[in-house]
Amino acid sequence: MSTKHVRDRLLTKHAPEHSAMWRIRGEDHNADLAGPHHMPDLGLFEGKYIDIVDMAIEMPQFFTWGGGGDIKEVKSTKVGPNTARLLREAKAELRDVAKRKDDLEKHIEWLTLGGVK
């Protein structure tokens, strides 16, 4: 597969002007189905997709057999000093809600089986 063909194929996956953080992985060096498979991590890069594609196809490990590696957008979440505490609190609240739901389902079952309080 030619570099131009791979570039054209990659450019169909995202808008060329889309700016984001991108992970570039090189092509799997083991093209057949036997044995271990591995796509080397070539790094994280920030910028417009078209610029990332143009850089990726120039990277030495991006091509092994000719099909080229891949490029995926990386989503990230900002973590602050209170994030872990807020996460613990949300999990505790979720456990409380789940317990309350279980109790209500048992009560509903009791009522539907003719229970009276």
N, C-alpha and C positions, 0 to 999 in steps of 0.2 A: 504494500500500500504506500503510495507516495505521501510525502510530507504535506503537500497541498491538500490531498484527499483527507488526511487525518485532521488537518486544520479546519477544513470545511465541515467535517462531521462534528468536531468539537463545538464549532460556532453555532450549531443548530440547538445546542443544549441550554444555552442561556443568552440573554440579550447581550450583544457585544459591549455596550456601554454600562452594563450593570456593575457597580462597584461593591466589593465585599472582601471578606477574608476567604482565601482559597487554599485548599490542600492539594498539592500535586503529588501523584504517585506514578512511578515508572511502570513500564510494561512488565507483566509477569514473564520471567526469563524461561519458564517451563511451558512451552506452547502446547505440548500434548497433554493428554489427560492423566498420565501416570506420574507418580512422585509428588513431592511437595510443591506448593505454589506460593509465590510471594511477589507482591508488588512493592518495591522499595519506596519508602516515604522520602520524597525529594524536598519537602518543606512546606511551610505556611507562608503565603504571600498575600499582601493586600493591594488591591488596585482594580482597574477595569478588567472585565473578563477577557476582552480582546487582547489586552497587553499581557495578561497572564498566559493565555494560549500561545501567543507568539514567543514568550520566554520559555514555556514548557517544552515546545518542540525543538528548542535549541539545547536543552539540557541533555547531557550524555546518557543518562539512564532512562530517559523517557521512552526511547525506542530500543527494543531488543530484537524482536522478530519482524517488526515493520508495522504493527497495528497501533502502536503508541499506548501510553498509559492513560490515566484519567485525571480529571480535575473536578473537585467537589467543593461546593460552597460550605464554609464552616460557620455555624451559628454559635454564638457565645452568650453567656449570661454574666453580667457584672456582679461580683460578690463584694459585699461591704462588711464592716465589722459586726453587724447585727444579723447577717444572713443566716448563719448557723442557728442562732437562737430563735429566729423567726421560723425556720424550718422545723425545729424541734417542737415549737408551740403549735404549728399547723398540724404536725403529725399527731400530737396529743389530742388536739381538737377533733381530728378525723377519727381517732380511736373512740372518743366520747360519742361522736355522732353515730358511729357504727354500732356501739353498744346500745344506744337509744333506739336505733333502727331494729336491732335484734329483739329488744324488749317489746317494741310496738308490734313486730311481726308475731311474736308469741301471744301477745294480747289479742290480736286480730284472729289468730287461729283459735284461741280459747273461746272468743265470742262466736265465731262461725260454727263451732262445735256445740253451741247451746249454753255456753257459760253465762252466768249472770252474776253481777257483783252486788 
